[in-house]
């Protein structure tokens, strides 16, 4: 539950770090990772 307290999620933080190094991931890859880690599910399911 504590991981939900900060804004965003771990992937959002990771992508922000990638952006600082000029690495880019396409939307399909991002969506795939969100589904893989269950971040696309409601909080009570996560």
WOVENSUL-V186149 format. One record per residue. N is the residue number from 0. D_LAST is the distance of its C-alpha to the last C-alpha in Angstrom with 2 decimals. Layout:
n;d_last
N;D_LAST
N;D_LAST
This chain:
n;d_last
0;9.19
1;12.18
2;10.74
3;9.93
4;13.59
5;15.49
6;15.83
7;14.19
8;11.94
9;13.28
10;14.40
11;16.25
12;18.03
13;18.89
14;20.33
15;22.28
16;23.83
17;24.72
18;26.36
19;28.57
20;29.90
21;30.47
22;28.07
23;26.43
24;23.64
25;23.88
26;21.35
27;20.78
28;19.84
29;17.40
30;15.76
31;15.82
32;14.09
33;11.27
34;10.87
35;11.50
36;8.81
37;6.12
38;6.82
39;8.52
40;6.06
41;6.36
42;5.11
43;5.64
44;3.80
45;0.00
